[in-house]
Amino acid sequence: MTVSRFTQACSRGLAAALLAPVRLYRRFVSPALPARCKYHPTCSAYAVQAVRELGPARGTVVAAWRLARCNPWSNGGYDPLSDRSLFRPRDEEDPAHDHAGTPGAPA
């Protein structure tokens, strides 16, 4: 097994371990409670998607940030993972990521 395959296997195992409590919540706890999530997708669905798409470390941070925003004083609403403010993908055309003028950066 190469290092890359080993790293991927570890990442998948860690993701499964992190998602196990979320899946238990969605399977056993959530059906017993009235629907009360202010966001769509729900926080648990958001967490599963974040860990799958961003990996265990970044996905957990993004999911925790979403849970922190889910409180009685938030507005809620439609909040897809693609609209996140943490760990946004770099867009080469985005001028905010333009390093021109940085010492040592190519002109």
SETI-214491 format. One line per field, with one value per residue (C-alpha): residue number from 1; residue in three letters; x, y, z. Coordinates in pm, whole numbers, plus 50000, padded with zeros to 5 digits. Example, Ala and Ser with C-alpha at 12.3 -4.5 7.8 and 13.67 -1.06 7.14 Angstrom:
# residues 2
kolvo (1 / 2);
mitor (ALA / SER);
u (51230 / 51367);
v (49550 / 49894);
w (50780 / 50714);
This chain:
# residues 107
kolvo (1 / 2 / 3 / 4 / 5 / 6 / 7 / 8 / 9 / 10 / 11 / 12 / 13 / 14 / 15 / 16 / 17 / 18 / 19 / 20 / 21 / 22 / 23 / 24 / 25 / 26 / 27 / 28 / 29 / 30 / 31 / 32 / 33 / 34 / 35 / 36 / 37 / 38 / 39 / 40 / 41 / 42 / 43 / 44 / 45 / 46 / 47 / 48 / 49 / 50 / 51 / 52 / 53 / 54 / 55 / 56 / 57 / 58 / 59 / 60 / 61 / 62 / 63 / 64 / 65 / 66 / 67 / 68 / 69 / 70 / 71 / 72 / 73 / 74 / 75 / 76 / 77 / 78 / 79 / 80 / 81 / 82 / 83 / 84 / 85 / 86 / 87 / 88 / 89 / 90 / 91 / 92 / 93 / 94 / 95 / 96 / 97 / 98 / 99 / 100 / 101 / 102 / 103 / 104 / 105 / 106 / 107);
mitor (MET / THR / VAL / SER / ARG / PHE / THR / GLN / ALA / CYS / SER / ARG / GLY / LEU / ALA / ALA / ALA / LEU / LEU / ALA / PRO / VAL / ARG / LEU / TYR / ARG / ARG / PHE / VAL / SER / PRO / ALA / LEU / PRO / ALA / ARG / CYS / LYS / TYR / HIS / PRO / THR / CYS / SER / ALA / TYR / ALA / VAL / GLN / ALA / VAL / ARG / GLU / LEU / GLY / PRO / ALA / ARG / GLY / THR / VAL / VAL / ALA / ALA / TRP / ARG / LEU / ALA / ARG / CYS / ASN / PRO / TRP / SER / ASN / GLY / GLY / TYR / ASP / PRO / LEU / SER / ASP / ARG / SER / LEU / PHE / ARG / PRO / ARG / ASP / GLU / GLU / ASP / PRO / ALA / HIS / ASP / HIS / ALA / GLY / THR / PRO / GLY / ALA / PRO / ALA);
u (50000 / 50146 / 50155 / 49880 / 49647 / 49726 / 49649 / 49321 / 49224 / 49300 / 49100 / 48799 / 48821 / 48843 / 48550 / 48340 / 48425 / 48336 / 48007 / 47895 / 47745 / 47571 / 47420 / 47307 / 47144 / 46970 / 46850 / 46738 / 46717 / 46593 / 46277 / 46169 / 46191 / 45977 / 46135 / 46310 / 46611 / 46612 / 46839 / 46803 / 46977 / 46957 / 47270 / 47321 / 47290 / 47526 / 47781 / 47772 / 47814 / 48097 / 48299 / 48249 / 48344 / 48609 / 48761 / 48756 / 48950 / 48802 / 48458 / 48444 / 48543 / 48283 / 48013 / 48102 / 48080 / 47733 / 47623 / 47752 / 47539 / 47229 / 47081 / 46750 / 46872 / 46979 / 46762 / 46813 / 46706 / 46873 / 47242 / 47411 / 47767 / 47872 / 47794 / 48027 / 48271 / 48528 / 48767 / 48625 / 48789 / 49046 / 48924 / 49209 / 49008 / 48931 / 49130 / 49140 / 49381 / 49600 / 49951 / 50084 / 50279 / 50378 / 50756 / 50892 / 50566 / 50580 / 50466);
v (50000 / 50334 / 50636 / 50805 / 50507 / 50477 / 50846 / 50814 / 50506 / 50687 / 50989 / 50772 / 50592 / 50918 / 51062 / 50753 / 50781 / 51151 / 51093 / 50798 / 51019 / 51235 / 50927 / 50791 / 51127 / 51132 / 50772 / 50759 / 51102 / 51332 / 51131 / 51150 / 51532 / 51788 / 51950 / 52263 / 52325 / 52683 / 52602 / 52406 / 52167 / 52065 / 52096 / 51720 / 51692 / 51989 / 51818 / 51494 / 51682 / 51899 / 51602 / 51413 / 51705 / 51882 / 51592 / 51518 / 51820 / 52101 / 51942 / 51921 / 52287 / 52399 / 52184 / 52322 / 52677 / 52599 / 52457 / 52770 / 52983 / 52769 / 52945 / 53108 / 53451 / 53347 / 53410 / 53061 / 52994 / 52833 / 52783 / 52538 / 52420 / 52597 / 52936 / 52879 / 53149 / 52913 / 52720 / 52854 / 52708 / 52932 / 53089 / 53185 / 53474 / 53618 / 53942 / 53885 / 53599 / 53801 / 53809 / 54076 / 54329 / 54073 / 54064 / 53763 / 53701 / 53666 / 53976);
w (50000 / 49899 / 50127 / 49925 / 49955 / 50325 / 50378 / 50188 / 50390 / 50716 / 50601 / 50513 / 50847 / 51039 / 50842 / 50920 / 51290 / 51295 / 51113 / 51330 / 51605 / 51342 / 51180 / 51518 / 51594 / 51256 / 51294 / 51658 / 51820 / 51545 / 51460 / 51827 / 51833 / 51652 / 51345 / 51462 / 51240 / 51107 / 50816 / 50496 / 50459 / 50823 / 51035 / 51041 / 50662 / 50628 / 50855 / 50656 / 50328 / 50469 / 50594 / 50268 / 50044 / 50253 / 50444 / 50816 / 50944 / 50735 / 50724 / 51103 / 51138 / 50882 / 51047 / 51391 / 51255 / 51118 / 51455 / 51629 / 51396 / 51460 / 51759 / 51857 / 51738 / 51387 / 51083 / 50940 / 50582 / 50283 / 50358 / 50118 / 50169 / 49850 / 50013 / 50309 / 50413 / 50569 / 50343 / 50018 / 49709 / 49547 / 49228 / 48999 / 48857 / 49203 / 49250 / 49627 / 49564 / 49327 / 49469 / 49232 / 49429 / 49691 / 49725 / 49541 / 49354 / 48977 / 48791);
